[in-house]
Amino acid sequence: MSGERVVLITAPKGEGARIARFIVERRLAACVNVVPGVKSFYWWEGRLVEDSEELLVVKTVGDLVERLVAEVKRVHPYTVPEIISLPVEGGNADYLKWVREEVSAPSGPG
């Protein structure tokens, strides 16, 4: 696999757990943390928007990022969801091994 990744996804308040479960059930990630209480400011359709959101911190591998993006876009309520993949450089080798093992285990639904 092409290295471990952390993928950041924002979701509307109350949607994070549903999306996180969807991702983990399909073995697209070993773990997803849902961080509530995120306040986001951004430009959308020519106006400044302030939203209450949740941040998903997804632990996966590079080989799955393309599929992860496609699947999340399919179930995400936003027209253009934030999905950003960051490479992992270093960390707890045992944890990173666990991530690789979990995403390579037999897939769940879907």
C-alpha beads as a LAMMPS data file, in Angstrom:
LAMMPS data file: protein, C-alpha beads

110 atoms
109 bonds

1 atom types
1 bond types

-500.0 500.0 xlo xhi
-500.0 500.0 ylo yhi
-500.0 500.0 zlo zhi

Masses

1 110.0

Atoms # bond

1 1 1 0.000 0.000 0.000
2 1 1 1.153 3.514 -0.665
3 1 1 1.508 4.728 2.896
4 1 1 -0.840 5.760 5.639
5 1 1 -3.078 8.806 5.302
6 1 1 -5.157 11.058 7.478
7 1 1 -8.205 12.342 5.631
8 1 1 -10.116 15.352 6.917
9 1 1 -13.821 15.601 6.123
10 1 1 -16.277 18.196 7.375
11 1 1 -19.947 17.355 7.749
12 1 1 -23.054 19.185 8.931
13 1 1 -23.765 19.017 12.647
14 1 1 -25.392 15.654 13.398
15 1 1 -24.152 13.902 10.224
16 1 1 -20.620 12.950 11.270
17 1 1 -21.430 9.680 13.020
18 1 1 -23.484 8.406 10.080
19 1 1 -20.694 9.127 7.612
20 1 1 -18.008 7.741 9.966
21 1 1 -19.893 4.465 10.423
22 1 1 -20.386 4.201 6.643
23 1 1 -16.622 4.606 6.080
24 1 1 -15.508 2.128 8.753
25 1 1 -18.115 -0.522 7.886
26 1 1 -16.744 -0.600 4.347
27 1 1 -13.136 -0.917 5.609
28 1 1 -12.211 2.316 3.847
29 1 1 -10.594 3.362 7.143
30 1 1 -9.434 1.669 10.310
31 1 1 -10.770 4.468 12.500
32 1 1 -12.712 7.710 12.184
33 1 1 -12.849 10.306 14.953
34 1 1 -15.837 12.651 14.941
35 1 1 -14.971 16.013 16.474
36 1 1 -18.135 17.976 17.288
37 1 1 -18.434 21.713 17.719
38 1 1 -16.388 22.852 14.721
39 1 1 -17.229 26.374 13.562
40 1 1 -16.459 26.885 9.876
41 1 1 -16.285 30.119 7.889
42 1 1 -16.120 29.923 4.110
43 1 1 -17.235 31.511 0.875
44 1 1 -20.097 29.750 -0.899
45 1 1 -21.984 31.040 -3.909
46 1 1 -20.664 34.567 -3.430
47 1 1 -21.411 34.986 0.254
48 1 1 -19.570 34.418 3.521
49 1 1 -21.080 31.481 5.398
50 1 1 -20.706 30.546 9.077
51 1 1 -21.661 26.938 9.856
52 1 1 -21.653 24.565 12.805
53 1 1 -20.024 21.384 11.578
54 1 1 -18.305 18.209 12.684
55 1 1 -14.797 17.239 11.646
56 1 1 -14.069 13.647 10.693
57 1 1 -10.452 12.549 11.146
58 1 1 -10.075 9.421 9.037
59 1 1 -7.138 6.999 9.353
60 1 1 -6.578 5.008 6.164
61 1 1 -3.997 4.198 3.466
62 1 1 -3.191 5.941 0.219
63 1 1 -4.466 3.117 -1.971
64 1 1 -7.991 3.666 -0.609
65 1 1 -8.200 7.462 -0.827
66 1 1 -9.691 7.604 -4.319
67 1 1 -12.424 5.091 -3.413
68 1 1 -12.996 6.832 -0.061
69 1 1 -13.535 10.171 -1.818
70 1 1 -15.991 8.643 -4.305
71 1 1 -17.986 6.833 -1.609
72 1 1 -18.141 9.834 0.726
73 1 1 -19.273 12.105 -2.110
74 1 1 -22.073 9.620 -2.806
75 1 1 -23.500 9.767 0.761
76 1 1 -22.480 13.253 1.898
77 1 1 -25.234 15.896 2.031
78 1 1 -23.003 18.698 0.673
79 1 1 -22.719 19.402 -3.055
80 1 1 -18.949 19.895 -2.668
81 1 1 -17.806 18.177 0.550
82 1 1 -14.397 18.943 2.019
83 1 1 -12.284 15.801 1.716
84 1 1 -8.547 16.398 2.096
85 1 1 -5.920 13.643 2.259
86 1 1 -2.675 14.222 4.148
87 1 1 0.302 11.828 4.173
88 1 1 1.402 10.428 7.531
89 1 1 5.102 10.787 8.263
90 1 1 6.105 8.839 11.322
91 1 1 4.183 7.974 14.440
92 1 1 3.503 4.859 16.476
93 1 1 4.589 1.992 14.204
94 1 1 2.266 -0.448 16.004
95 1 1 -0.733 1.836 15.418
96 1 1 0.161 2.345 11.753
97 1 1 0.484 -1.425 11.311
98 1 1 -2.975 -1.818 12.867
99 1 1 -4.396 0.732 10.381
100 1 1 -2.951 -1.231 7.448
101 1 1 -4.279 -4.532 8.813
102 1 1 -7.796 -3.215 9.424
103 1 1 -8.278 -1.719 5.987
104 1 1 -7.017 -4.917 4.355
105 1 1 -9.389 -7.168 6.358
106 1 1 -12.500 -8.529 4.633
107 1 1 -14.861 -5.717 3.701
108 1 1 -18.222 -5.054 5.321
109 1 1 -21.443 -3.983 3.539
110 1 1 -21.247 -2.364 0.135

Bonds

1 1 1 2
2 1 2 3
3 1 3 4
4 1 4 5
5 1 5 6
6 1 6 7
7 1 7 8
8 1 8 9
9 1 9 10
10 1 10 11
11 1 11 12
12 1 12 13
13 1 13 14
14 1 14 15
15 1 15 16
16 1 16 17
17 1 17 18
18 1 18 19
19 1 19 20
20 1 20 21
21 1 21 22
22 1 22 23
23 1 23 24
24 1 24 25
25 1 25 26
26 1 26 27
27 1 27 28
28 1 28 29
29 1 29 30
30 1 30 31
31 1 31 32
32 1 32 33
33 1 33 34
34 1 34 35
35 1 35 36
36 1 36 37
37 1 37 38
38 1 38 39
39 1 39 40
40 1 40 41
41 1 41 42
42 1 42 43
43 1 43 44
44 1 44 45
45 1 45 46
46 1 46 47
47 1 47 48
48 1 48 49
49 1 49 50
50 1 50 51
51 1 51 52
52 1 52 53
53 1 53 54
54 1 54 55
55 1 55 56
56 1 56 57
57 1 57 58
58 1 58 59
59 1 59 60
60 1 60 61
61 1 61 62
62 1 62 63
63 1 63 64
64 1 64 65
65 1 65 66
66 1 66 67
67 1 67 68
68 1 68 69
69 1 69 70
70 1 70 71
71 1 71 72
72 1 72 73
73 1 73 74
74 1 74 75
75 1 75 76
76 1 76 77
77 1 77 78
78 1 78 79
79 1 79 80
80 1 80 81
81 1 81 82
82 1 82 83
83 1 83 84
84 1 84 85
85 1 85 86
86 1 86 87
87 1 87 88
88 1 88 89
89 1 89 90
90 1 90 91
91 1 91 92
92 1 92 93
93 1 93 94
94 1 94 95
95 1 95 96
96 1 96 97
97 1 97 98
98 1 98 99
99 1 99 100
100 1 100 101
101 1 101 102
102 1 102 103
103 1 103 104
104 1 104 105
105 1 105 106
106 1 106 107
107 1 107 108
108 1 108 109
109 1 109 110
